[in-house]
């Protein structure tokens, strides 16, 4: 967590702590259903990734209200916010005072809505907020092919900190048809294919 709030090169504070606290306190004050996901959730759960931003998930029908709350807290939207009839799946905000990014994801269905509902409170840079568990994060990353998310999925599985059977049971209740894909991905992480063999050196004539 320290490397997220202090630049290892300059030794200066990144501003992440102040921005995160302000965003989370604003969300809590508005009594919005939401949870912390992404790199910050990983850091809270003991697997920090060197990405200095804040990812929040809210029910899609609450996204406009959440966007208004963040704007009132001093954050500036850098992508379209959308409307009630045409919501955006993701709205990106920036704190002008620190350049810290806050990504606001609107959850239309599972697993995101279950993650929001079941997230448990934890301390996030000094602010108390609902945070996705490692099992929740695994399910979120299962639906992404982004390289960083594939890496996060692998890191969680390899850490041994997540309850993989529990995550599979959760997935079975949400999207039973995705269980085979889940098992294949977990298997690839725990038992990756062997590297290709080196070509035999050529004999010098």
RALIN-V408821 format. One record per residue. SS is DSSP state (2 for helix, 1 for strand, 0 for the rest). NEAR is the number of other C-alpha atoms within 10 Angstrom. Layout:
SS|NEAR, SS|NEAR
This chain:
0|16, 2|11, 2|15, 2|20, 2|17, 1|16, 0|13, 0|12, 0|6, 0|8, 0|10, 0|10, 1|16, 0|19, 0|18, 2|21, 2|20, 2|17, 2|25, 2|24, 2|17, 2|18, 2|22, 2|24, 2|15, 2|18, 2|22, 2|17, 2|9, 0|12, 0|10, 0|16, 0|16, 1|29, 1|26, 1|28, 1|28, 2|22, 2|21, 2|27, 2|25, 2|22, 2|18, 2|20, 0|17, 0|14, 0|18, 0|17, 0|19, 0|12, 0|13, 0|19, 1|19, 1|22, 1|18, 1|25, 1|26, 1|25, 1|22, 2|20, 2|14, 2|16, 2|27, 2|20, 2|15, 2|25, 2|21, 2|13, 2|19, 2|23, 2|17, 2|12, 0|17, 0|16, 1|24, 1|17, 1|20, 0|11, 0|12, 0|11, 0|20, 1|15, 0|10, 0|12, 0|7, 0|8, 1|16, 0|18, 0|14, 1|19, 1|20, 1|18, 1|23, 1|21, 1|23, 0|12, 0|11, 0|14, 0|16, 0|20, 1|23, 1|23, 1|18, 1|25, 1|21, 1|24, 1|22, 0|13, 0|11, 0|14, 0|19, 2|23, 2|19, 2|16, 2|26, 2|24, 2|15, 2|15, 0|18, 1|15, 1|14, 1|17, 1|11, 1|20, 0|19, 0|11, 1|16, 1|15, 1|21, 1|24, 1|29, 0|32, 0|21, 2|24, 2|22, 2|23, 2|25, 2|26, 2|20, 2|19, 2|18, 2|18, 0|14, 0|12, 0|10, 0|10, 2|9, 2|12, 2|19, 2|17, 2|15, 2|21, 2|23, 2|18, 2|17, 2|22, 2|21, 2|13, 2|10, 0|9, 0|14, 0|18, 0|13, 2|17, 2|10, 2|12, 2|18, 2|20, 2|12, 2|18, 2|22, 2|13, 2|10, 2|15, 0|11, 2|12, 2|11, 2|14, 2|17, 2|11, 2|12, 2|18, 2|13, 2|10, 2|18, 2|19, 2|13, 2|12, 2|18, 2|11, 0|9, 0|10, 0|9, 0|6, 0|6, 0|6, 0|6, 0|6, 0|6, 0|6, 0|6, 0|6, 0|5, 0|4, 0|3
